[in-house]
Amino acid sequence: MSADTRSSTSIPPAPSDFAARRAYGRAARVWAPRSSHAGWTPPADRVDPIALLEEQAESRVPALVPVRYGRMKTSPFTFYRGAALLMAADLARTPRTDLTVQLCGDAHLLNFGLFGSPERRLVFDINDFDETLPGPFEWDVKRLVASFEVATRHRGFDQVDRRAIVLSAARGYRERMLAAADATVLDAWYDHLDAEQARQWLRGERDAHRAAKEQERAFSTVVAKARTKDRLRAFAKLVDSSDDRMRIIADPPLVVPVEDVVAAGGASRDVEREMRDILAGYQRTLPTERHPLEEYTYVHMARKVVGVGSVGTRAWIVLLRGRDDADPLFLQAKEAQPSVLERFVGKSIYASHGERVVRGQRIMQASSDIFLGWQRVTGDGGIARDFYIRQLHDWKGSLDPEQSTPRGMLLYARICGETLARAHARSGDRVTVAAYLGVSESFDHAIADFAAAYADQNEADYRAFMDAIASGRLTATEGL
């Protein structure tokens, strides 16, 4: 199709015109056929993946960059988790539907999990939005499905099981999006998955497949464990109050109290005042005018290393005190840098990357943390940094892929695919996307083919990464 023909066809219809929205989705198959998503061949001018990692390191805490590389070094799967920028650069070279949704931007399988809702229910949803930006829906689908291919290769699953698992994720996405398109407007917006619904679904699968009984037991264990991961457990693990004052316990370089960071020259001497300013200003970004944060006072803070891809960004845990010492609260203030997608889909409409993260999370999640907000702070040298703030632990639980069976991973892939579709259905045009996907399995198989080919690319990039460490180009700290 010529550019002129495409531009005349690609004006999104009005939200109230359901027939036109369906027609627009089907028209997108012309400029981006569903089969065009299959496979991956690196272009001759593909950017050096190691150079992209080095570029990212320039804005991170220098002492923590080797920790990041050490975590990425563990396996091709941990490398994949830290390589969101590499994949974004590659996705930008693939066919685009231009059917825009709010993208997670890093939708791999470990960025899904359980957490507590404000209504005190355990819900299953996406839980990482550092890279969120609007973009073509298929980018999230490709990153999610490829993560299952990479993870199951790491686990040693055979090709038949791997293919079934990645198809399960793609099919779960497509079928949930079709259901959302057929639902009433409010039903589509309210749709969510909580722990009890997931347990009932697994019971139904157990009746049809005896092997699913083991997965139901495993899920119940994850739920029980998630309920123990709350603010009181975090307090017991992270805080020492033996000398009548509460202080976060040092565990360098993963947990470094603020006074030690200042002494090492890693933060200004006014960093605690800056944090108090952040907390005061951030209250204005919270979703209610009257908020429980008002009843808490600042006690202490520490720098904490988190995740894989985020290692090296500035992340603080902040201890607050409520009614008394037995009423603690931990917040996490995490630096929000430009999304890895920004150079490929355009800059955010929000001036603050903290606001970008929070706004994206609120629209994609069925239910978000009541402490989720953002703030910008200007530190030494007049450098402005954006942060978003949330609770550190609130009934958090996730799958351990190292312990999963093929059958368990098959079910989990389906749940993740459906969950991503729910988020896209709220943030984009579910009717248009569903019409593009259709009722056949064409899209599912194309995405599965892409996942297999991109897993090969990930392995090649991982080998190049390991060679860069061996040659001394990159430095990796292991065991942290």
C-alpha positions as a printed NumPy array, in Angstrom:
array([[  0.   ,   0.   ,   0.   ],
       [  1.352,   3.442,  -0.843],
       [  2.007,   5.998,   1.878],
       [ -0.797,   8.208,   0.522],
       [ -3.32 ,   5.355,   0.551],
       [ -2.264,   4.367,   4.039],
       [ -2.533,   7.906,   5.412],
       [ -6.023,   8.298,   4.022],
       [ -7.082,   5.028,   5.639],
       [ -5.289,   5.403,   8.944],
       [ -7.31 ,   8.157,  10.591],
       [ -8.757,   6.518,  13.743],
       [-12.548,   6.599,  13.837],
       [-14.638,   8.168,  16.605],
       [-14.926,   6.032,  19.782],
       [-18.721,   5.939,  19.459],
       [-18.601,   4.484,  15.921],
       [-18.111,   0.779,  16.655],
       [-18.557,  -0.339,  13.038],
       [-15.901,   2.084,  11.826],
       [-13.543,   0.973,  14.585],
       [-13.875,  -2.652,  13.47 ],
       [-13.328,  -1.671,   9.845],
       [-10.226,   0.309,  10.787],
       [ -8.784,  -2.708,  12.604],
       [ -9.315,  -4.948,   9.596],
       [ -7.791,  -2.299,   7.308],
       [ -4.597,  -2.374,   9.377],
       [ -4.032,  -5.915,   8.09 ],
       [ -3.249,  -4.355,   4.704],
       [ -0.243,  -2.266,   5.793],
       [  0.79 ,  -4.715,   8.549],
       [ -0.421,  -8.225,   7.654],
       [ -0.653, -10.507,  10.668],
       [  1.808, -12.876,   9.015],
       [  4.349, -10.038,   8.748],
       [  5.04 , -10.298,  12.48 ],
       [  6.603, -13.741,  12.047],
       [ 10.319, -14.2  ,  12.27 ],
       [ 13.18 , -11.838,  12.909],
       [ 16.26 , -11.129,  10.838],
       [ 18.712,  -8.528,  12.167],
       [ 19.304,  -5.729,   9.648],
       [ 22.825,  -5.189,   8.344],
       [ 23.034,  -1.824,  10.112],
       [ 21.787,  -3.126,  13.481],
       [ 23.267,  -1.105,  16.337],
       [ 25.923,  -2.82 ,  18.438],
       [ 23.99 ,  -4.163,  21.472],
       [ 26.95 ,  -3.606,  23.799],
       [ 27.121,   0.039,  22.746],
       [ 23.461,   0.448,  23.729],
       [ 24.163,  -0.993,  27.173],
       [ 27.141,   1.344,  27.58 ],
       [ 24.944,   4.27 ,  26.58 ],
       [ 22.421,   3.368,  29.28 ],
       [ 25.195,   3.133,  31.875],
       [ 26.121,   6.804,  31.379],
       [ 23.096,   8.005,  33.376],
       [ 23.358,   5.422,  36.161],
       [ 25.219,   5.243,  39.456],
       [ 28.699,   4.167,  38.274],
       [ 29.358,   1.894,  41.26 ],
       [ 26.189,  -0.083,  40.554],
       [ 26.629,  -0.66 ,  36.819],
       [ 28.868,  -3.724,  37.426],
       [ 26.15 ,  -5.12 ,  39.71 ],
       [ 23.658,  -4.747,  36.866],
       [ 25.962,  -6.561,  34.453],
       [ 26.597,  -9.247,  37.061],
       [ 22.883,  -9.937,  37.327],
       [ 22.441,  -9.919,  33.56 ],
       [ 25.335, -12.357,  33.246],
       [ 23.494, -15.137,  35.108],
       [ 21.678, -16.536,  32.06 ],
       [ 20.235, -15.541,  28.677],
       [ 16.936, -14.943,  30.502],
       [ 18.387, -12.488,  33.041],
       [ 20.177, -10.809,  30.138],
       [ 16.826, -10.504,  28.343],
       [ 15.326,  -8.84 ,  31.423],
       [ 18.019,  -6.169,  31.3  ],
       [ 17.918,  -5.721,  27.528],
       [ 14.671,  -3.799,  27.056],
       [ 16.461,  -1.04 ,  25.131],
       [ 18.018,  -3.562,  22.754],
       [ 14.647,  -5.085,  21.975],
       [ 12.96 ,  -1.7  ,  21.595],
       [ 15.564,  -0.791,  18.965],
       [ 14.828,  -4.054,  17.169],
       [ 11.041,  -3.743,  17.4  ],
       [ 11.303,  -0.339,  15.764],
       [ 12.603,  -2.129,  12.651],
       [  9.622,  -4.51 ,  12.427],
       [  6.239,  -3.996,  10.685],
       [  3.954,  -1.695,  12.694],
       [  0.184,  -1.782,  12.952],
       [  0.073,   1.759,  14.397],
       [ -2.8  ,   0.545,  16.579],
       [ -1.764,   2.49 ,  19.659],
       [ -2.195,   1.453,  23.273],
       [ -0.403,   2.375,  26.482],
       [  2.579,   0.048,  26.368],
       [  4.178,  -1.441,  29.443],
       [  7.413,  -1.258,  27.452],
       [  9.021,  -4.151,  29.334],
       [  6.307,  -6.81 ,  29.384],
       [  8.394,  -9.868,  30.217],
       [  6.896, -12.663,  32.3  ],
       [  8.464, -11.59 ,  35.616],
       [  6.898,  -8.129,  35.373],
       [  3.533,  -9.726,  36.152],
       [  2.446, -10.817,  39.597],
       [  0.25 , -10.508,  42.665],
       [ -0.081,  -7.419,  44.843],
       [ -2.592,  -5.928,  47.268],
       [ -5.306,  -3.596,  45.993],
       [ -6.636,  -0.646,  48.044],
       [ -9.713,  -2.8  ,  48.701],
       [ -7.355,  -5.384,  50.282],
       [ -7.768,  -8.003,  47.581],
       [ -4.883,  -9.867,  46.024],
       [ -4.931,  -9.022,  42.323],
       [ -2.83 , -10.293,  39.44 ],
       [ -1.586,  -7.637,  37.051],
       [  1.41 ,  -6.012,  35.387],
       [  3.667,  -4.571,  38.066],
       [  6.477,  -2.68 ,  36.308],
       [  5.951,   0.487,  34.27 ],
       [  9.362,   2.176,  34.128],
       [  9.296,   2.098,  30.312],
       [  5.598,   2.842,  29.721],
       [  4.638,   4.982,  26.722],
       [  1.942,   4.858,  24.042],
       [  2.931,   2.719,  21.065],
       [  1.883,  -0.148,  18.77 ],
       [  0.193,  -2.894,  20.791],
       [  2.177,  -5.713,  19.222],
       [  5.463,  -4.536,  20.767],
       [  4.304,  -5.543,  24.249],
       [  2.928,  -8.828,  22.918],
       [  6.197,  -9.664,  21.2  ],
       [  8.285,  -8.885,  24.293],
       [  5.98 , -10.947,  26.529],
       [  5.778, -13.978,  24.248],
       [  9.51 , -13.931,  23.5  ],
       [ 10.206, -13.885,  27.252],
       [  8.474, -17.251,  27.55 ],
       [ 10.564, -18.674,  24.72 ],
       [ 13.771, -17.395,  26.343],
       [ 12.787, -18.604,  29.823],
       [ 11.681, -22.06 ,  28.698],
       [ 14.893, -22.562,  26.732],
       [ 16.774, -21.692,  29.905],
       [ 14.715, -24.292,  31.758],
       [ 15.527, -26.938,  29.13 ],
       [ 11.95 , -27.522,  27.953],
       [ 11.694, -29.338,  24.632],
       [ 10.6  , -27.628,  21.433],
       [  7.053, -29.022,  21.546],
       [  6.456, -27.681,  25.058],
       [  8.051, -24.339,  24.234],
       [  5.857, -23.865,  21.178],
       [  2.728, -24.724,  23.155],
       [  3.67 , -22.236,  25.888],
       [  4.348, -19.28 ,  23.603],
       [  1.168, -20.009,  21.648],
       [ -0.725, -20.062,  24.944],
       [  0.472, -16.534,  25.754],
       [ -0.394, -15.196,  22.289],
       [ -3.742, -16.953,  22.224],
       [ -4.59 , -15.72 ,  25.711],
       [ -3.952, -12.165,  24.577],
       [ -6.004, -12.468,  21.4  ],
       [ -8.995, -14.224,  22.932],
       [ -9.189, -11.868,  25.919],
       [ -9.033,  -8.889,  23.556],
       [-11.863, -10.382,  21.496],
       [-13.902, -10.836,  24.68 ],
       [-13.208,  -7.234,  25.708],
       [-14.359,  -5.981,  22.298],
       [-17.643,  -7.868,  22.658],
       [-18.218,  -6.787,  26.272],
       [-20.152,  -3.755,  27.42 ],
       [-18.058,  -0.648,  27.875],
       [-18.016,  -0.811,  31.683],
       [-17.46 ,  -4.563,  31.801],
       [-14.377,  -4.118,  29.639],
       [-13.07 ,  -1.348,  31.886],
       [-13.789,  -3.181,  35.146],
       [-12.372,  -6.536,  34.012],
       [ -9.598,  -7.814,  36.274],
       [ -8.148, -10.999,  37.734],
       [ -7.833, -11.467,  41.468],
       [ -6.331, -14.392,  43.35 ],
       [ -9.632, -16.117,  43.996],
       [-10.685, -15.882,  40.345],
       [ -7.316, -17.308,  39.319],
       [ -7.691, -20.161,  41.794],
       [-11.157, -21.   ,  40.446],
       [ -9.816, -20.923,  36.891],
       [ -7.013, -23.294,  37.861],
       [ -9.519, -25.635,  39.481],
       [-11.411, -25.771,  36.211],
       [ -8.179, -26.554,  34.396],
       [ -7.411, -29.211,  36.996],
       [-10.685, -30.964,  36.214],
       [ -9.743, -31.02 ,  32.526],
       [ -6.035, -31.746,  33.004],
       [ -4.834, -33.75 ,  35.978],
       [ -1.374, -32.173,  35.717],
       [ -2.905, -28.789,  36.576],
       [ -3.498, -29.963,  40.156],
       [  0.174, -29.435,  40.9  ],
       [ -0.017, -25.913,  39.481],
       [ -3.041, -25.126,  41.653],
       [ -1.055, -26.137,  44.727],
       [  1.898, -24.055,  43.568],
       [ -0.362, -21.047,  43.044],
       [ -1.843, -21.43 ,  46.53 ],
       [  1.697, -21.394,  47.912],
       [  2.484, -18.181,  46.005],
       [ -0.711, -16.577,  47.344],
       [  0.076, -17.551,  50.928],
       [  3.622, -16.263,  50.593],
       [  2.456, -13.011,  48.997],
       [  0.237, -12.232,  51.989],
       [  3.29 , -12.388,  54.256],
       [  5.213,  -9.84 ,  52.174],
       [  3.818,  -6.743,  53.808],
       [  5.159,  -3.644,  55.535],
       [  5.666,  -5.422,  58.865],
       [  7.807,  -8.135,  57.326],
       [  9.807,  -5.513,  55.448],
       [ 10.288,  -3.67 ,  58.736],
       [ 11.488,  -6.801,  60.551],
       [ 13.925,  -7.612,  57.752],
       [ 15.303,  -4.148,  57.03 ],
       [ 15.199,  -2.175,  60.298],
       [ 17.255,  -2.246,  63.5  ],
       [ 15.677,  -0.575,  66.518],
       [ 17.917,  -2.063,  69.206],
       [ 19.225,   1.288,  70.48 ],
       [ 15.797,   2.902,  70.799],
       [ 15.856,   4.49 ,  67.378],
       [ 14.85 ,   2.958,  64.072],
       [ 17.542,   2.7  ,  61.404],
       [ 17.677,   0.779,  58.129],
       [ 20.273,  -2.   ,  58.299],
       [ 23.266,  -1.663,  55.982],
       [ 23.872,  -4.46 ,  53.461],
       [ 26.238,  -2.858,  50.951],
       [ 26.168,  -2.471,  48.047],
       [ 22.518,  -3.623,  47.894],
       [ 21.25 ,  -1.557,  50.846],
       [ 23.272,   1.515,  51.856],
       [ 21.946,   3.902,  54.554],
       [ 21.775,   7.527,  53.492],
       [ 24.569,   8.683,  55.794],
       [ 26.929,   6.129,  54.209],
       [ 25.953,   7.215,  50.696],
       [ 26.671,  10.842,  51.638],
       [ 30.011,   9.917,  53.236],
       [ 31.038,   8.115,  50.044],
       [ 30.127,  11.138,  47.927],
       [ 27.19 ,   9.37 ,  46.296],
       [ 24.627,  11.979,  47.353],
       [ 24.529,  15.568,  48.57 ],
       [ 24.577,  16.289,  52.289],
       [ 21.094,  17.715,  51.891],
       [ 19.673,  14.496,  50.471],
       [ 17.448,  13.848,  53.494],
       [ 16.028,  17.357,  53.267],
       [ 15.491,  16.765,  49.566],
       [ 13.626,  13.554,  50.366],
       [ 11.388,  15.388,  52.833],
       [ 10.685,  17.918,  50.074],
       [  9.894,  15.068,  47.684],
       [  7.434,  13.547,  50.145],
       [  5.76 ,  16.899,  50.8  ],
       [  5.395,  17.719,  47.11 ],
       [  4.463,  14.205,  46.079],
       [  1.37 ,  14.302,  48.276],
       [ -0.202,  16.638,  45.714],
       [  0.028,  13.886,  43.076],
       [ -1.792,  11.262,  45.155],
       [ -5.287,  10.225,  44.066],
       [ -7.214,  11.6  ,  47.08 ],
       [ -7.2  ,  14.961,  48.827],
       [ -7.275,  13.362,  52.277],
       [ -4.576,  10.718,  52.429],
       [ -3.069,   8.514,  55.186],
       [  0.422,   9.743,  54.257],
       [ -0.333,  12.91 ,  56.232],
       [ -0.212,  10.894,  59.457],
       [  3.305,   9.535,  58.885],
       [  6.639,  11.172,  59.703],
       [ 10.044,  10.624,  58.122],
       [ 12.53 ,   8.433,  60.056],
       [ 15.357,   7.178,  57.804],
       [ 16.231,   6.224,  54.239],
       [ 18.684,   4.077,  52.29 ],
       [ 19.69 ,   3.433,  48.716],
       [ 18.502,  -0.002,  47.578],
       [ 19.406,  -1.981,  44.475],
       [ 16.332,  -3.418,  42.757],
       [ 15.637,  -5.774,  39.858],
       [ 17.899,  -6.352,  36.87 ],
       [ 17.152,  -3.75 ,  34.225],
       [ 16.706,  -1.024,  36.863],
       [ 20.018,  -1.586,  38.633],
       [ 22.028,   1.622,  38.647],
       [ 19.073,   3.976,  38.556],
       [ 18.665,   5.87 ,  41.813],
       [ 16.286,   4.036,  44.108],
       [ 15.669,   4.82 ,  47.765],
       [ 13.647,   3.1  ,  50.447],
       [ 12.137,   5.501,  52.951],
       [ 11.09 ,   4.476,  56.463],
       [  8.115,   6.372,  57.892],
       [  6.529,   6.187,  61.336],
       [  2.791,   6.256,  61.946],
       [  1.111,   6.144,  65.341],
       [  4.21 ,   4.65 ,  66.995],
       [  7.22 ,   2.422,  66.247],
       [  4.887,  -0.533,  65.764],
       [  3.167,   1.297,  62.899],
       [  5.883,   1.601,  60.196],
       [  5.554,   2.202,  56.47 ],
       [  8.167,   1.727,  53.777],
       [  7.994,   3.735,  50.57 ],
       [ 10.213,   3.296,  47.556],
       [ 11.313,   6.403,  45.667],
       [ 12.627,   5.211,  42.326],
       [ 14.242,   7.335,  39.66 ],
       [ 12.278,   7.555,  36.417],
       [ 14.546,   8.049,  33.422],
       [ 13.419,   8.404,  29.788],
       [ 11.624,   5.308,  28.52 ],
       [ 13.635,   2.994,  26.277],
       [ 10.789,   3.45 ,  23.789],
       [ 11.072,   7.234,  23.615],
       [ 13.532,   7.481,  20.731],
       [ 11.329,   5.171,  18.632],
       [  7.767,   6.368,  19.367],
       [  8.335,   9.966,  20.462],
       [  8.585,  11.745,  23.779],
       [  5.983,  11.56 ,  26.505],
       [  3.323,  14.256,  26.72 ],
       [  4.291,  14.631,  30.393],
       [  7.185,  16.88 ,  31.376],
       [  8.093,  14.571,  34.261],
       [  9.09 ,  10.947,  33.689],
       [  7.76 ,  10.203,  37.153],
       [  4.344,  11.396,  36.045],
       [  4.727,   9.394,  32.82 ],
       [  5.244,   6.209,  34.826],
       [  2.401,   6.881,  37.247],
       [ -0.131,   7.935,  34.598],
       [  0.715,   4.885,  32.514],
       [  0.408,   2.565,  35.497],
       [ -2.921,   3.991,  36.574],
       [ -4.492,   3.481,  33.163],
       [ -3.05 ,   0.   ,  32.593],
       [ -3.691,  -1.514,  36.025],
       [ -7.165,  -2.455,  37.18 ],
       [ -6.243,  -1.236,  40.661],
       [ -3.197,   0.778,  41.725],
       [ -1.345,   1.493,  44.962],
       [ -2.858,   4.427,  46.887],
       [  0.686,   5.646,  47.621],
       [  1.612,   5.849,  43.931],
       [  2.711,   9.353,  42.966],
       [  5.617,  11.328,  41.546],
       [  7.932,  14.249,  42.175],
       [ 10.907,  16.039,  40.602],
       [ 13.887,  17.104,  42.723],
       [ 16.855,  19.32 ,  41.846],
       [ 20.065,  18.286,  43.559],
       [ 23.738,  19.183,  43.406],
       [ 24.83 ,  20.955,  40.254],
       [ 21.268,  21.91 ,  39.442],
       [ 20.563,  18.426,  38.065],
       [ 16.829,  17.672,  38.054],
       [ 15.804,  14.046,  38.577],
       [ 12.33 ,  12.56 ,  38.335],
       [ 11.077,  10.009,  40.827],
       [  7.952,   7.981,  41.33 ],
       [  6.975,   6.792,  44.786],
       [  5.063,   3.708,  45.878],
       [  4.834,   1.223,  48.745],
       [  7.852,  -1.044,  48.943],
       [  5.928,  -4.215,  49.796],
       [  2.206,  -4.78 ,  49.768],
       [  1.313,  -8.475,  49.458],
       [  3.729,  -9.031,  46.608],
       [  4.059, -12.436,  44.923],
       [  5.239, -13.845,  41.612],
       [  6.004, -17.054,  39.769],
       [  9.429, -18.635,  40.146],
       [ 10.224, -19.786,  36.6  ],
       [ 13.097, -21.889,  37.927],
       [ 10.554, -24.126,  39.656],
       [  7.859, -24.249,  36.956],
       [  6.83 , -27.333,  35.037],
       [  5.865, -27.186,  31.346],
       [  2.193, -27.505,  32.27 ],
       [  2.472, -24.81 ,  34.91 ],
       [  4.246, -22.466,  32.523],
       [  1.556, -23.125,  29.917],
       [ -1.15 , -21.935,  32.305],
       [  0.911, -18.988,  33.497],
       [  1.557, -17.9  ,  29.905],
       [ -2.169, -17.833,  29.253],
       [ -2.816, -15.736,  32.378],
       [ -0.101, -13.239,  31.449],
       [ -1.39 , -12.922,  27.888],
       [ -4.904, -12.262,  29.135],
       [ -3.659,  -9.755,  31.699],
       [ -1.754,  -7.784,  29.063],
       [ -4.882,  -7.73 ,  26.892],
       [ -6.95 ,  -6.311,  29.766],
       [ -4.437,  -3.491,  30.202],
       [ -4.375,  -2.721,  26.478],
       [ -8.172,  -2.899,  26.291],
       [ -8.425,  -0.109,  28.869],
       [ -5.726,   2.09 ,  27.389],
       [ -6.283,   1.602,  23.64 ],
       [ -9.061,   0.817,  21.196],
       [-10.006,  -2.767,  22.078],
       [-12.535,  -2.965,  19.22 ],
       [ -9.954,  -2.002,  16.618],
       [ -7.229,  -4.263,  18.017],
       [ -9.657,  -7.204,  18.246],
       [-10.751,  -6.708,  14.637],
       [ -7.116,  -6.749,  13.557],
       [ -6.392,  -9.943,  15.521],
       [ -9.476, -11.814,  14.286],
       [-10.747, -15.251,  15.277],
       [ -8.137, -17.32 ,  13.435],
       [ -4.766, -18.256,  14.927],
       [ -2.769, -16.39 ,  12.268],
       [ -1.512, -13.766,  14.695],
       [ -0.723, -16.356,  17.401],
       [  1.518, -18.394,  15.123],
       [  3.239, -15.339,  13.685],
       [  4.105, -14.096,  17.174],
       [  5.285, -17.577,  18.19 ],
       [  7.575, -17.647,  15.138],
       [  8.909, -14.236,  16.09 ],
       [  9.537, -15.398,  19.663],
       [ 11.641, -18.34 ,  18.493],
       [ 13.687, -16.198,  16.116],
       [ 14.155, -13.42 ,  18.648],
       [ 15.27 , -15.896,  21.316],
       [ 18.072, -16.814,  18.889],
       [ 18.943, -13.11 ,  18.66 ],
       [ 18.915, -12.809,  22.448],
       [ 21.326, -15.733,  22.723],
       [ 23.659, -14.127,  20.182],
       [ 23.525, -10.822,  22.096],
       [ 24.165, -12.674,  25.348],
       [ 27.274, -14.265,  23.854],
       [ 28.477, -10.833,  22.716],
       [ 27.783,  -9.515,  26.215],
       [ 29.793, -12.316,  27.819],
       [ 32.627, -11.691,  25.359],
       [ 32.597,  -7.989,  26.314],
       [ 32.981,  -8.968,  29.965],
       [ 35.757, -11.441,  29.171],
       [ 37.628,  -8.811,  27.158],
       [ 37.343,  -6.204,  29.897],
       [ 35.102,  -3.894,  27.877],
       [ 32.403,  -4.369,  30.553],
       [ 32.914,  -5.079,  34.248],
       [ 30.533,  -7.395,  36.072],
       [ 30.212,  -7.97 ,  39.825],
       [ 28.832, -11.418,  40.514],
       [ 26.892, -12.806,  43.444],
       [ 24.867,  -9.663,  44.296]])
